[in-house]
Amino acid sequence: MMIKLFKYTMSAALCLSAMSNAALSAQTIELAADNCFAAGQRYAAQQASTLVAAEAASRNGQAVCKVVILTQAKNGERPKREVAYIPQ
């Protein structure tokens, strides 16, 4: 009886641990996405452009933000799309 109870307690503890790790990684992803969006807004404002997308990425083993902006073109041409990688 005691062995079965220990076995179920350990299984429950492992499940809770896995769920809490998943929740922590989801929070980390949300925070990185929020930080990248804010960094993208600053970058777009510096370039006098419009922010299209911002997401967390990895480049050469470093955490970066991949930012996509549109810069207005002159003489009625299409806007220019630019992708930039900003350190987090």
VMD Tcl script that draws the C-alpha trace (Angstrom):
set ca {
  {0.00 0.00 0.00}
  {2.76 2.42 0.95}
  {4.71 1.73 -2.26}
  {1.63 2.38 -4.44}
  {0.92 5.65 -2.61}
  {4.56 6.76 -3.07}
  {4.39 5.83 -6.76}
  {1.23 7.90 -7.34}
  {2.60 10.83 -5.34}
  {5.77 10.88 -7.42}
  {3.75 10.67 -10.66}
  {1.60 13.59 -9.58}
  {4.68 15.60 -8.59}
  {6.29 14.96 -11.97}
  {3.12 16.01 -13.80}
  {2.87 19.23 -11.79}
  {6.55 19.93 -12.41}
  {6.12 19.48 -16.17}
  {3.05 21.74 -16.18}
  {4.84 24.47 -14.23}
  {7.85 24.29 -16.59}
  {5.52 24.65 -19.58}
  {3.85 27.65 -17.94}
  {7.23 29.24 -17.23}
  {8.40 28.78 -20.81}
  {5.12 30.24 -22.10}
  {5.63 33.28 -19.85}
  {9.22 33.61 -21.09}
  {8.05 33.52 -24.70}
  {5.40 36.16 -24.01}
  {7.94 38.42 -22.30}
  {10.39 38.04 -25.19}
  {7.64 38.81 -27.68}
  {6.59 41.89 -25.70}
  {10.20 43.08 -25.49}
  {10.69 42.52 -29.22}
  {7.52 44.40 -30.08}
  {8.67 47.39 -27.99}
  {12.16 47.24 -29.53}
  {10.58 47.06 -32.99}
  {8.45 50.12 -32.29}
  {11.53 52.09 -31.19}
  {13.49 50.95 -34.26}
  {10.64 51.82 -36.63}
  {10.29 55.27 -35.04}
  {14.04 55.92 -35.48}
  {13.77 54.94 -39.16}
  {10.55 56.96 -39.70}
  {8.93 53.69 -40.76}
  {5.96 51.47 -39.92}
  {6.42 48.33 -37.83}
  {4.99 45.27 -39.59}
  {6.18 42.40 -37.38}
  {8.45 41.66 -34.42}
  {9.36 38.29 -32.96}
  {12.00 36.70 -30.76}
  {14.64 34.75 -32.66}
  {18.11 33.27 -32.29}
  {20.99 34.29 -34.50}
  {24.51 32.89 -34.12}
  {23.53 31.55 -30.71}
  {22.36 34.95 -29.42}
  {18.83 35.97 -28.51}
  {17.69 38.70 -30.91}
  {14.49 40.33 -32.12}
  {13.61 39.93 -35.79}
  {11.88 43.16 -36.82}
  {10.16 43.87 -40.15}
  {9.44 47.49 -41.10}
  {8.05 49.33 -44.13}
  {9.72 52.56 -45.23}
  {7.74 54.95 -47.41}
  {9.11 55.27 -50.92}
  {9.24 58.43 -53.00}
  {7.54 59.25 -56.31}
  {4.59 56.91 -55.74}
  {6.72 53.77 -55.59}
  {5.92 50.83 -53.34}
  {7.12 50.96 -49.73}
  {10.47 49.32 -49.04}
  {10.40 46.25 -46.75}
  {13.35 45.86 -44.38}
  {14.23 43.06 -41.97}
  {16.48 43.94 -39.03}
  {17.89 41.87 -36.19}
  {18.12 43.76 -32.90}
  {19.92 42.33 -29.83}
  {17.58 41.67 -26.89}
}
mol new
graphics top color blue
foreach p $ca { graphics top sphere $p radius 0.5 }
foreach p [lrange $ca 0 end-1] q [lrange $ca 1 end] { graphics top cylinder $p $q radius 0.2 }
display resetview
